[in-house]
Amino acid sequence: MQITSFEQYEENYKKSVENPEQFWGEVAQNFQWRKPWFKVLSWNFKDPEIKWFEGAKLNITENCLDRHLATNGDKPAIIWEPNNPDEESVTLTYKMLHERVCRFANVLKRNGAKKGDRICIYMPMVPELAIAVLACARIGAVHSVIFGGFSAKSIADRINDSQCKLVITADGAYRGNKQIPLKDVIDDALIGCATVEKCIVLTHVRTPVSMLKGRDVWWEDEVKHVNDICDAEEMDAEDMLFILYTSGSTGKPKGVVHTCGGYMVYAGYTFANVFNYQPGEVYFCTADIGWITGHSYIVYGPLSQGATSVLFEGIPTYPSPSRFWDIVEKHKINTLYTAPTAIRSLMSFGEEPLNGKDLSSIRVLGSVGEPINEEAWHWFDEKIGHGKAPIVDTWWQTETGGIMISPIATVTKTKPSFATLPLPGIQPILVDENGNEIEGNGVSGNLCIKFPWPGMLRTTYGDHERCKQTYFSTYENLYFTGDGCLRDEDGYYRITGRVDDVLNVSGHRIGTAEVENAINMHAGVVESAVVGYPHDVKGQGIYAFVINPEMHGEADLTKKDILQTVTRVIGAIAKPDKILFVSGLPKTRSGKIMRRILRKIAEGDTTNLGDTSTLLDPAVVDEIIEASKKY
């Protein structure tokens, strides 16, 4: 299953395109199935309907836990590094993790959860988060993990959309020198969630919380009432494994659905190959399990391959910007997979935090979340990898389930800021605005995928039509990624950014419509338009143009009020970096806001705005430009 040379990559790639079913059928043999499939793949991108490994039965946790017990039971599965470096780290072997997952699976059953139920998880980055995720999969319940930075309203929207029956949370979370009151936020969210019957609360920060009789129970109490024997529920390959909400170009997040069989095969295969994982190595992905990266490359991918996965509760700069390097040294990390935002942030502190740190254990580096700029790539390569560790610059999405275009460590020749080549089984094409394929090299266009892969989304929860409209209707018979892309003379791919109304802020996808909806909820706001602009650390910042005639002369206070509103509606991750008050927005005569013009202004490039004569009021553009110069 593991590719070890470029010739082998080419051979595998050719086979995967010429005979995908045979290729993926052979890859899938490396996993444990209770019953084999009768058909590897049936699909069409019109409806869309995609089925992988039809008829096969399995449980993903048997692949992540049970199958390792006989030979690797005492091997570390998860090493947890707490927020506070003075606290002890915690190591769970495969045997210990298996026992705890089975025990908590029994807790879920005791609290009424069964196969097919949706369970919301809103927790800090602690071992219990991974345990909760795996326990849901163990009993066939569908987990919906929500990142700890979302507001009560955002959580309520997600719980109601998927009609969750249970919530798993903690009293609070540590994030650097801040404490986040998770249970309080959940309490606010649950006021409007009629489907939730139970809330299981983990003690973590020891802060007082409100516990409702009949609904709220303590994790620590519940595990005392059950044993650690829990047979895994038999699942169909196409049964739902999890829902993960992601922003799109409309105001409402959509629940991307991944299924058991194909997702397991794809997450495991890509993990083993992209990182060239070797038995006994220590692998550290710095993402949060609340995002797809954490699902695929902290939990399911590494554990399915018997790897040792490091889970980190804190942030890269607390208590000092040496924190990542201390963790690398302490746990002798071999693979470090992180985001360009973190790299750029750490670069800004200079070399002092690296002094005296032993990074010699690092063999592979990885980047995820957004395209990495050349400067950050070189810094990562020279200062962290000392020119000896290949950088896998991975391109993929929540919807793809796993890495799609990326170097394979030690195999592919890398190139700064290029995601390089598609993995075996992935068939990317570039198209123009009309959906015509752009062939050859040295070209750019919109990135689509023309053939299914096992890890791809199957639907958007409760709204299949939305899945079809978003991903499969822009271009006929193609999955549209929403990204622009360049293919250079060597056939290497470089992602150039979103081509729709979605921002990529610190690797988090945020829909402009979602932010506009939140800003417009502020009492004084008449209308707003949001665009992205280049940001030194985040990659993209959020620039909001706001019409608010009722400011009473206190612009700064009004800005703070608007930021507070966005935080309450979505969460702090969606707060605009810049707010410019304007008297009007550039609109066509049909009322469409010309975001292209606002984007140029936000970027500080006002020399070439194109034709503004078709606007309803061209003078408004000059006014916005003048105001932006004073900003």
Phi and psi in degrees as a GROMACS rama.xvg file:
@    title "Ramachandran Plot"
@    xaxis  label "Phi"
@    yaxis  label "Psi"
@TYPE xy
-93.5822  131.915  GLN-2
-88.364  128.918  ILE-3
-119.596  -5.35112  THR-4
-145.37  161.305  SER-5
-67.8452  -33.5301  PHE-6
-62.3348  -41.4068  GLU-7
-65.4966  -38.7902  GLN-8
-58.2667  -50.132  TYR-9
-60.5091  -41.9603  GLU-10
-63.0319  -48.0586  GLU-11
-63.4137  -40.6597  ASN-12
-63.8162  -45.5294  TYR-13
-58.9799  -45.8586  LYS-14
-64.1227  -39.2107  LYS-15
-67.6297  -25.5785  SER-16
-88.8481  -38.437  VAL-17
-76.2796  -35.41  GLU-18
-142.036  72.7416  ASN-19
-59.2478  -36.7664  PRO-20
-67.6596  -41.7334  GLU-21
-65.4388  -42.2983  GLN-22
-60.1456  -53.2338  PHE-23
-71.1223  -30.3834  TRP-24
-61.082  -40.9115  GLY-25
-69.5858  -41.023  GLU-26
-59.9606  -43.3011  VAL-27
-65.1702  -20.6079  ALA-28
-65.7571  -16.3516  GLN-29
-78.9954  0.146605  ASN-30
-114.042  168.77  PHE-31
-98.9098  124.216  GLN-32
-121.136  143.03  TRP-33
-79.3603  -31.3787  ARG-34
-145.536  134.21  LYS-35
-74.1977  166.593  PRO-36
-83.0126  155.561  TRP-37
-100.147  -14.0796  PHE-38
-149.228  129.768  LYS-39
-69.6291  -43.2028  VAL-40
-151.898  134.046  LEU-41
-134.263  139.759  SER-42
-161.412  154.422  TRP-43
-149.989  146.545  ASN-44
-94.0068  3.43869  PHE-45
-80.0491  -46.6862  LYS-46
-74.363  -36.494  ASP-47
-82.3676  152.57  PRO-48
-138.18  121.158  GLU-49
-130.415  127.685  ILE-50
-132.64  127.753  LYS-51
-113.922  142.925  TRP-52
52.5493  51.465  PHE-53
-60.2034  134.701  GLU-54
87.5374  -12.4758  GLY-55
-73.4539  147.651  ALA-56
-120.612  143.683  LYS-57
-166.853  172.9  LEU-58
-136.472  125.987  ASN-59
-60.9527  -30.0269  ILE-60
-72.2656  -24.0851  THR-61
-66.7674  -31.053  GLU-62
-78.4423  -30.3939  ASN-63
-88.1693  -22.8242  CYS-64
-127.897  -68.8264  LEU-65
-53.3923  -43.0664  ASP-66
-69.683  -13.527  ARG-67
-92.8239  -10.7871  HIS-68
-63.4635  -42.3502  LEU-69
-63.3035  -42.4154  ALA-70
-103.496  -28.5375  THR-71
-126.449  25.9509  ASN-72
-56.5156  -33.6955  GLY-73
-95.4333  6.33302  ASP-74
-81.2234  141.075  LYS-75
-62.6906  127.51  PRO-76
-94.5675  -49.644  ALA-77
-128.302  130.99  ILE-78
-112.118  120.834  ILE-79
-101.618  126.258  TRP-80
-108.463  114.981  GLU-81
-72.3012  167.394  PRO-82
-59.6095  -42.3596  ASN-83
-91.2189  115.713  ASN-84
-64.6232  -15.6761  PRO-85
-78.4119  -14.6429  ASP-86
-83.8983  154.455  GLU-87
-69.9388  142.38  GLU-88
-79.0741  162.429  SER-89
-122.775  132.144  VAL-90
-114.133  127.185  THR-91
-111.692  121.225  LEU-92
-75.8755  169.551  THR-93
-58.6314  -36.9954  TYR-94
-65.8037  -45.5623  LYS-95
-65.3163  -41.7901  MET-96
-64.5365  -41.5864  LEU-97
-59.0232  -46.6979  HIS-98
-61.5541  -43.8816  GLU-99
-70.4254  -35.4467  ARG-100
-65.7213  -45.101  VAL-101
-61.6917  -42.6502  CYS-102
-62.1973  -46.3932  ARG-103
-72.0933  -28.8094  PHE-104
-60.6784  -39.0346  ALA-105
-68.0008  -33.1131  ASN-106
-63.0191  -43.1842  VAL-107
-60.5581  -44.2376  LEU-108
-61.9257  -43.8516  LYS-109
-58.7459  -29.4505  ARG-110
-97.9533  20.7611  ASN-111
92.6874  3.10117  GLY-112
-79.9525  141.387  ALA-113
-142.882  174.325  LYS-114
-51.207  132.709  LYS-115
91.2206  -19.3705  GLY-116
-66.4376  145.092  ASP-117
-93.167  136.162  ARG-118
-127.113  124.694  ILE-119
-89.417  132.251  CYS-120
-119.987  122.351  ILE-121
-134.143  89.5389  TYR-122
-137.536  162.108  MET-123
-73.2188  171.489  PRO-124
-80.2063  76.5664  MET-125
-123.163  162.769  VAL-126
-55.2326  -31.8571  PRO-127
-63.4381  -24.2519  GLU-128
-65.8534  -47.5956  LEU-129
-63.2775  -38.5012  ALA-130
-62.9557  -43.0568  ILE-131
-63.3805  -43.3627  ALA-132
-59.2124  -49.8498  VAL-133
-69.1052  -32.5339  LEU-134
-66.4155  -38.3946  ALA-135
-59.4856  -49.2721  CYS-136
-62.8638  -32.8173  ALA-137
-60.6579  -40.9112  ARG-138
-97.9262  3.51275  ILE-139
81.4298  13.3698  GLY-140
-82.8284  155.192  ALA-141
-98.7399  118.609  VAL-142
-90.9085  143.572  HIS-143
-127.221  98.3161  SER-144
-86.7603  133.009  VAL-145
-116.239  127.118  ILE-146
-57.6525  139.822  PHE-147
-62.9662  -6.23012  GLY-148
-93.5378  -0.472802  GLY-149
-84.1346  153.311  PHE-150
-81.7714  169.238  SER-151
-58.5796  -40.6709  ALA-152
-64.699  -43.9649  LYS-153
-61.0837  -39.1755  SER-154
-66.9892  -45.7396  ILE-155
-59.2914  -42.4643  ALA-156
-58.0643  -43.1833  ASP-157
-71.3711  -40.6634  ARG-158
-63.6264  -43.202  ILE-159
-70.4171  -35.9473  ASN-160
-62.6763  -40.6246  ASP-161
-100.751  2.87034  SER-162
49.8817  57.7575  GLN-163
-66.1333  144.557  CYS-164
-97.2924  -33.5741  LYS-165
-127.621  154.365  LEU-166
-125.72  136.836  VAL-167
-116.797  124.764  ILE-168
-144.859  -170.223  THR-169
-135.427  165.48  ALA-170
-60.6484  -36.4693  ASP-171
-171.712  -178.751  GLY-172
-137.915  153.102  ALA-173
-100.515  137.162  TYR-174
-141.273  97.3563  ARG-175
64.64  -130.666  GLY-176
-92.5429  12.4762  ASN-177
-105.363  152.027  LYS-178
-114.046  131.459  GLN-179
-107.949  123.53  ILE-180
-81.6151  76.526  PRO-181
-57.1386  -45.1261  LEU-182
-64.6274  -38.2365  LYS-183
-61.7689  -41.5434  ASP-184
-64.6338  -43.6045  VAL-185
-61.4858  -42.8207  ILE-186
-57.1094  -43.4186  ASP-187
-64.1897  -40.5864  ASP-188
-65.4411  -40.7419  ALA-189
-73.0077  -10.4102  LEU-190
-56.2975  -34.857  ILE-191
-108.895  25.2432  GLY-192
-121.902  96.2575  CYS-193
-74.5802  -20.5267  ALA-194
-82.0164  -16.2168  THR-195
-78.1072  123.436  VAL-196
-101.446  -33.6388  GLU-197
-137.192  149.474  LYS-198
-131.751  116.87  CYS-199
-97.778  125.035  ILE-200
-116.808  124.348  VAL-201
-89.2829  138.268  LEU-202
-83.0034  122.436  THR-203
-133.321  -53.9924  HIS-204
-97.5426  -5.61418  VAL-205
58.2403  49.7111  ARG-206
-107.924  147.792  THR-207
-64.4296  134.815  PRO-208
-133.657  161.175  VAL-209
-88.4864  129.896  SER-210
-118.625  114.993  MET-211
-83.2728  128.778  LEU-212
-62.4802  134.057  LYS-213
89.7434  -23.8454  GLY-214
-111.449  -47.1839  ARG-215
-96.6722  131.629  ASP-216
-132.264  152.851  VAL-217
-85.9235  135.147  TRP-218
-52.9575  -49.0062  TRP-219
-61.045  -36.1007  GLU-220
-72.2711  -42.4739  ASP-221
-63.4077  -39.5417  GLU-222
-67.1523  -17.905  VAL-223
-73.669  -20.7001  LYS-224
-90.1087  -2.03066  HIS-225
-130.88  164.901  VAL-226
-101.727  -176.216  ASN-227
-108.025  30.0371  ASP-228
-112.025  115.446  ILE-229
-147.761  107.99  CYS-230
-65.9507  142.826  ASP-231
-74.5007  137.493  ALA-232
-67.8706  135.904  GLU-233
-77.2376  126.06  GLU-234
-117.228  148.92  MET-235
-78.8236  148.295  ASP-236
-53.3271  -33.1443  ALA-237
-97.3125  8.35827  GLU-238
-67.775  151.006  ASP-239
-66.9728  134.479  MET-240
-101.585  -48.9574  LEU-241
-155.073  162.249  PHE-242
-116.145  136.372  ILE-243
-134.241  123.733  LEU-244
-83.2195  138.775  TYR-245
-141.057  151.66  THR-246
-76.5355  146.474  SER-247
-128.442  -161.992  GLY-248
-88.0084  2.27887  SER-249
-104.349  174.549  THR-250
-73.4589  -16.2816  GLY-251
-105.552  124.299  LYS-252
-62.3324  152.349  PRO-253
-116.372  144.731  LYS-254
-88.8905  103.172  GLY-255
-76.01  129.365  VAL-256
-104.178  126.814  VAL-257
-116.183  147.555  HIS-258
-110.595  169.501  THR-259
-67.5755  -53.4099  CYS-260
-73.9269  -57.2434  GLY-261
-62.1441  -42.0281  GLY-262
-61.6476  -43.7028  TYR-263
-59.8829  -48.1673  MET-264
-61.853  -43.8231  VAL-265
-71.6027  -42.6039  TYR-266
-63.7629  -43.1604  ALA-267
-67.0046  -44.5014  GLY-268
-64.1236  -46.3137  TYR-269
-68.926  -37.2689  THR-270
-60.8519  -50.7974  PHE-271
-60.6141  -37.3963  ALA-272
-86.3886  -53.4769  ASN-273
-56.8411  -43.4919  VAL-274
-92.4416  -0.294908  PHE-275
48.2638  48.481  ASN-276
-64.2149  132.036  TYR-277
-112.052  141.881  GLN-278
-51.7936  136.421  PRO-279
89.8037  -9.66665  GLY-280
-76.7536  156.62  GLU-281
-106.179  124.21  VAL-282
-115.453  132.981  TYR-283
-128.391  108.237  PHE-284
-103.771  125.067  CYS-285
-88.6677  5.69915  THR-286
-71.4245  175.003  ALA-287
-101.069  142.862  ASP-288
-65.4652  -15.3042  ILE-289
-66.3504  -13.4574  GLY-290
-110.173  166.645  TRP-291
-61.0959  -33.5112  ILE-292
-58.3512  -40.8629  THR-293
-67.2698  -39.4136  GLY-294
-60.0279  -52.4389  HIS-295
-81.9489  -33.6135  SER-296
-123.585  14.12  TYR-297
-116.368  -41.1189  ILE-298
-99.4224  -79.5294  VAL-299
-67.1811  -46.716  TYR-300
-61.5141  -59.4465  GLY-301
-59.8671  -44.3348  PRO-302
-68.5711  -32.4279  LEU-303
-65.6036  -23.0972  SER-304
-101.748  10.2873  GLN-305
69.1896  27.4852  GLY-306
-85.0225  169.034  ALA-307
-103.477  116.551  THR-308
-111.813  126.92  SER-309
-91.3918  132.868  VAL-310
-114.486  123.071  LEU-311
-117.639  126.84  PHE-312
-80.4942  -27.302  GLU-313
-94.1659  -155.055  GLY-314
-123.159  159.439  ILE-315
-64.48  -18.8852  PRO-316
-108.861  8.83683  THR-317
-119.341  136.782  TYR-318
-77.1925  -2.68138  PRO-319
-151.377  163.54  SER-320
-71.4095  9.72265  PRO-321
-92.6242  -0.362713  SER-322
-56.4376  -48.1103  ARG-323
-57.7794  -42.7162  PHE-324
-70.5885  -31.3507  TRP-325
-64.633  -40.5255  ASP-326
-67.273  -41.75  ILE-327
-57.985  -46.0979  VAL-328
-67.3122  -45.1605  GLU-329
-63.8678  -45.1205  LYS-330
-101.13  6.06104  HIS-331
49.9116  57.3182  LYS-332
-64.3525  133.595  ILE-333
-98.5473  -33.2825  ASN-334
-127.156  127.538  THR-335
-118.5  117.905  LEU-336
-116.749  111.464  TYR-337
-141.734  -174.934  THR-338
-106.262  148.208  ALA-339
-53.6377  -34.6948  PRO-340
-58.7719  -45.7254  THR-341
-64.4858  -41.7355  ALA-342
-62.3883  -47.1394  ILE-343
-64.2996  -38.9115  ARG-344
-62.6603  -44.005  SER-345
-71.3668  -32.2995  LEU-346
-58.5285  -36.2061  MET-347
-66.2049  -15.8375  SER-348
-88.4818  0.270266  PHE-349
75.0725  -161.591  GLY-350
-94.3155  -10.3463  GLU-351
-53.5698  -45.604  GLU-352
-63.0524  -16.2395  PRO-353
-89.7963  -13.313  LEU-354
-57.175  128.245  ASN-355
75.695  3.58568  GLY-356
-89.1102  132.452  LYS-357
-91.1165  104.299  ASP-358
-106.381  16.646  LEU-359
-66.625  -17.0296  SER-360
-73.7967  -18.4509  SER-361
-67.8565  127.165  ILE-362
-115.411  -31.1898  ARG-363
-136.548  138.158  VAL-364
-115.936  149.406  LEU-365
-139.434  151.555  GLY-366
-129.136  140.288  SER-367
-149.779  150.543  VAL-368
113.112  -34.0039  GLY-369
-164.933  164.088  GLU-370
-63.5509  136.468  PRO-371
-89.6868  131.778  ILE-372
-73.9973  158.534  ASN-373
-60.8197  -41.6758  GLU-374
-60.6317  -45.9046  GLU-375
-66.7983  -36.8007  ALA-376
-59.5877  -47.5652  TRP-377
-66.1324  -39.5305  HIS-378
-62.3405  -46.2743  TRP-379
-59.3657  -44.753  PHE-380
-64.8903  -48.5305  ASP-381
-80.3052  -47.7791  GLU-382
-81.8563  -33.3858  LYS-383
-101.055  -42.1874  ILE-384
-93.4126  -5.51568  GLY-385
48.4272  35.4638  HIS-386
70.6029  4.03978  GLY-387
-111.085  -12.5701  LYS-388
-107.084  118.376  ALA-389
-61.6104  142.977  PRO-390
-100.458  120.176  ILE-391
-95.4745  107.454  VAL-392
-91.7714  98.7649  ASP-393
-94.2319  130.471  THR-394
-109.642  129.082  TRP-395
-170.621  -177.178  TRP-396
-144.519  166.319  GLN-397
-51.8911  -42.0986  THR-398
-70.8874  -24.154  GLU-399
-86.6222  -15.4505  THR-400
78.5981  -23.8812  GLY-401
-163.637  176.43  GLY-402
-64.1457  136.358  ILE-403
-111.986  -50.6533  MET-404
-123.073  122.99  ILE-405
-172.841  150.845  SER-406
-63.4226  154.424  PRO-407
-101.745  121.813  ILE-408
-54.0308  134.81  ALA-409
71.8938  -3.94846  THR-410
-112.999  -51.4895  VAL-411
-88.7651  137.483  THR-412
-72.3277  123.567  LYS-413
-86.6495  165.884  THR-414
-148.268  125.926  LYS-415
-50.5804  130.46  PRO-416
68.9967  12.6851  SER-417
-109.319  134.927  PHE-418
-76.7868  -3.64855  ALA-419
65.4213  -108.345  THR-420
-120.239  153.02  LEU-421
-67.8316  147.368  PRO-422
-72.3534  158.972  LEU-423
-51.6577  138.486  PRO-424
91.4852  -10.7682  GLY-425
-105.11  125.971  ILE-426
-118.434  84.6254  GLN-427
-80.5447  147.906  PRO-428
-137.806  154.549  ILE-429
-103.566  136.789  LEU-430
-127.795  157.678  VAL-431
-87.5406  -175.427  ASP-432
-54.673  -31.669  GLU-433
-91.9867  2.89889  ASN-434
87.0917  9.77321  GLY-435
-80.1833  135.956  ASN-436
-67.6443  136.082  GLU-437
-100.63  110.975  ILE-438
-94.9994  168.881  GLU-439
82.6892  -176.93  GLY-440
-110.826  167.777  ASN-441
71.7047  38.1664  GLY-442
-133.744  164.368  VAL-443
-141.317  157.427  SER-444
-175.953  -161.439  GLY-445
-91.9038  135.437  ASN-446
-85.9256  122.737  LEU-447
-127.66  165.054  CYS-448
-121.6  132.112  ILE-449
-101.264  -3.26691  LYS-450
-141.354  144.86  PHE-451
-67.9659  158.964  PRO-452
-134.521  156.799  TRP-453
-62.2218  -29.9772  PRO-454
-85.7653  2.45367  GLY-455
-72.5231  156.152  MET-456
-61.7782  152.708  LEU-457
-102.916  -30.4298  ARG-458
-168.327  176.066  THR-459
-107.317  132.228  THR-460
-55.6276  125.171  TYR-461
72.5126  4.53646  GLY-462
-154.344  74.414  ASP-463
-64.5635  -31.9206  HIS-464
-60.5487  -36.9675  GLU-465
-65.6759  -38.7784  ARG-466
-59.734  -46.7258  CYS-467
-61.938  -47.8493  LYS-468
-63.816  -42.9225  GLN-469
-71.1473  -43.5446  THR-470
-110.713  -22.9808  TYR-471
-122.893  0.378376  PHE-472
-106.64  -14.5111  SER-473
-63.4507  -45.8708  THR-474
-128.975  132.804  TYR-475
-62.8825  132.747  GLU-476
58.5692  26.9328  ASN-477
-132.849  147.163  LEU-478
-86.8749  121.313  TYR-479
-96.843  123.941  PHE-480
-80.3246  -20.1762  THR-481
83.5467  1.75674  GLY-482
-109.499  145.454  ASP-483
-87.4404  155.378  GLY-484
-154.115  147.978  CYS-485
-117.134  137.023  LEU-486
-115.406  116.522  ARG-487
-83.6488  -173.761  ASP-488
-61.4021  -24.8574  GLU-489
-89.2837  1.97117  ASP-490
80.1294  12.0101  GLY-491
-82.6349  142.854  TYR-492
-97.9226  138.121  TYR-493
-130.774  120.581  ARG-494
-77.4551  129.199  ILE-495
-104.007  0.357174  THR-496
117.779  172.3  GLY-497
-66.2511  145.918  ARG-498
-111.544  3.9952  VAL-499
-114.675  -170.431  ASP-500
-86.5558  56.4018  ASP-501
-127.914  134.588  VAL-502
-99.1031  152.649  LEU-503
-117.98  92.9942  ASN-504
-104.401  115.069  VAL-505
52.65  34.8636  SER-506
81.4326  -1.90053  GLY-507
-99.777  129.963  HIS-508
-81.9908  126.102  ARG-509
-131.316  123.847  ILE-510
-74.8154  134.148  GLY-511
-60.7519  -37.1854  THR-512
-62.6656  -36.0184  ALA-513
-64.6631  -44.1602  GLU-514
-68.1213  -41.4262  VAL-515
-60.6621  -43.7649  GLU-516
-56.75  -42.9519  ASN-517
-66.5294  -45.0935  ALA-518
-61.2317  -40.8678  ILE-519
-68.7891  -13.5837  ASN-520
-75.7556  -16.996  MET-521
-66.9125  134.941  HIS-522
-52.8992  -40.2567  ALA-523
-86.2282  -9.14207  GLY-524
-81.3155  129.716  VAL-525
-89.2409  -45.473  VAL-526
-160.511  157.714  GLU-527
-147.836  159.536  SER-528
-137.986  136.097  ALA-529
-120.739  135.154  VAL-530
-136.444  167.63  VAL-531
-96.0001  155.375  GLY-532
-144.45  157.396  TYR-533
-63.6735  131.633  PRO-534
-127.168  131.286  HIS-535
-56.322  -38.2147  ASP-536
-102.236  -47.34  VAL-537
-78.5783  -10.7711  LYS-538
88.5451  -63.6218  GLY-539
-124.764  135.597  GLN-540
-104.256  168.782  GLY-541
-105.868  122.426  ILE-542
-114.321  119.823  TYR-543
-110.75  128.716  ALA-544
-102.334  119.179  PHE-545
-126.191  131.676  VAL-546
-96.4625  113.994  ILE-547
-144.304  86.6218  ASN-548
-72.0982  -15.2085  PRO-549
-97.7783  46.0737  GLU-550
-83.471  -13.2498  MET-551
53.6068  33.0715  HIS-552
72.2682  5.22107  GLY-553
-112.905  74.1894  GLU-554
-61.9477  -43.353  ALA-555
-63.6578  -41.3498  ASP-556
-66.7252  -40.4494  LEU-557
-62.8719  -40.1231  THR-558
-58.6371  -45.2843  LYS-559
-62.9194  -37.9959  LYS-560
-62.3559  -41.8871  ASP-561
-65.2996  -43.3971  ILE-562
-60.4248  -39.8095  LEU-563
-62.9509  -40.4233  GLN-564
-63.0966  -46.3022  THR-565
-61.5005  -41.3892  VAL-566
-61.0865  -41.0868  THR-567
-69.9701  -36.6786  ARG-568
-80.2563  -45.3905  VAL-569
-110.613  -50.8555  ILE-570
138.811  163.932  GLY-571
-62.2331  -24.5754  ALA-572
-65.9063  -17.142  ILE-573
-102.512  8.10982  ALA-574
-65.4405  131.209  LYS-575
-62.1979  143.909  PRO-576
-81.8025  -31.2176  ASP-577
-134.895  137.342  LYS-578
-125.07  123.081  ILE-579
-115.977  121.094  LEU-580
-81.5227  130.098  PHE-581
-132.477  162.185  VAL-582
-90.8742  -17.5992  SER-583
-159.848  169.643  GLY-584
-120.294  147.798  LEU-585
-69.5737  114.956  PRO-586
-126.755  150.308  LYS-587
-75.6337  171.843  THR-588
-66.2791  -21.5988  ARG-589
-86.0683  -0.303657  SER-590
96.9429  3.50208  GLY-591
-79.9628  130.321  LYS-592
-73.0583  129.85  ILE-593
-85.3916  85.6344  MET-594
-67.0564  -25.5861  ARG-595
-55.9915  -42.1956  ARG-596
-68.5585  -43.2276  ILE-597
-64.5474  -34.9755  LEU-598
-62.0069  -44.2107  ARG-599
-61.304  -43.8988  LYS-600
-64.0071  -43.4459  ILE-601
-61.7217  -33.3945  ALA-602
-80.8585  -7.15077  GLU-603
79.7228  16.2187  GLY-604
-110.353  90.7273  ASP-605
-104.962  9.82121  THR-606
-76.7801  -30.8836  THR-607
-130.199  79.4444  ASN-608
-89.4265  -2.31891  LEU-609
76.5294  -166.088  GLY-610
-78.6887  117.843  ASP-611
-105.313  2.66555  THR-612
-69.2267  -21.5709  SER-613
-80.52  -3.82033  THR-614
-73.2009  154.151  LEU-615
-60.2647  -42.8822  LEU-616
-139.714  87.7596  ASP-617
-59.3921  -26.4153  PRO-618
-63.2448  -25.6077  ALA-619
-63.8277  -28.5066  VAL-620
-65.3218  -46.1334  VAL-621
-60.5152  -39.319  ASP-622
-64.335  -41.9912  GLU-623
-66.1553  -39.8482  ILE-624
-61.8153  -44.637  ILE-625
-60.5807  -46.4981  GLU-626
-62.7797  -37.7258  ALA-627
-69.259  -29.873  SER-628
-67.1499  -29.3713  LYS-629
-83.5732  -10.3741  LYS-630
